[in-house]
Amino acid sequence: MPSIRDRTPYPLLCVVLGLPLGWLPWLLHGPIPEKFNVLYIEGATAVWAFYSARMLVGLFVGISVWPEPWYLRGPLCGFLTLLPVTFVALATPGCGFT
């Protein structure tokens, strides 16, 4: 008898797992809008960029075919998706390593 994992399409599995896991950092900590507001940057918009990038990781893993093993595809898609918002955080005083 095939397991539920064998019967579930891979992109659907990525969405079902990716959406809750994408919100997990928000539940634990997440970016703080006030750190951006003091620099005259719309903090809420900047924070949504982080959330959107995190949730897009699952989408990109699901629609990608390279590299073939999923355990390599996840970190690669995660790195490429989160890299732009990482630069924003590092450029913001009070965020990142500062």
N, C-alpha and C positions, 0 to 999 in steps of 0.2 A: 504494500500500500504506500503510495507516494506521500511524503510529508507535506506540511503546509508551505514550507519553503520552496519545495519543488513545484507546487501548483501556483505560487504567487509570481506574477511577472516582476522581473528585476527592477524596472523603473518605479513600479508601485511600491515595492519594498523600500526603495531609497526614499521615496516621499513620506511613507508612513514612519520610517525611522528618523529621517532628516528634520522634519518639522518640529517634533518635540525636542530633539537634541539641539536644534538651532536656537530654541528659546531657553535652554538650560542655563547659559551664562547670564541671561537677564534675571533669572530667578535667584541665582547665587550672588551676582554682583553687577556685571555689565558696565559699559561706559556711563559716565555721569555727565548729563547735559550742562550742568553748571560750570564745569571746567572749560567748556567751549564758549559759554555765554559771556564770560569775563573778557574774552578776546574779540567780542563783537561778531562771533560766528553763531549762527542759529543752532544751538545745542541739540534740540530735539531732532533736527534734520540730520546732523552729524551722527547722532546715536542710531538713527534708523539706517544709516549707511552700514554701520557695523552689523546690525541685525540682518539686513538684507544680504550682505556678503556671506554671513554664516549660513543662512538658509539656502543660498545658491550653491553652496558646496555640494549638498545632496543632489540637487538637480544636475549639476555638471558631472558628478560621478555616474549618475543614472543614464545620461545621454552620451557619455564618452565611450569610446571603444579602445582607446590607447592610453596607457599601457593596458594590456589585456588583464593581468591579475588585478582584482578589485583592491587588494591590500596595497598595491602601488598607486593605483589610480586615485584613491581617497586622499592620501597625503599630498600628491601632486596637485590635484584640483583644489584642495584646501589652501595650499601655499599660494597658488596663483590667484585664487579668489580673494584671499585676505591680505595680500601684499599691498594693494593700493590704500586700504584703510589703515594699515599698519604705518605707512608713511605719514598719514594725517595725524595719528596718535603720537608718533615720534616728533613731529614738527610742533606739537602743541605743548607749551610750557605747563608743567604739572602733570603731564601724562607720560606714559612710556618709562624710560630709564631716568628721567629727570626728577 
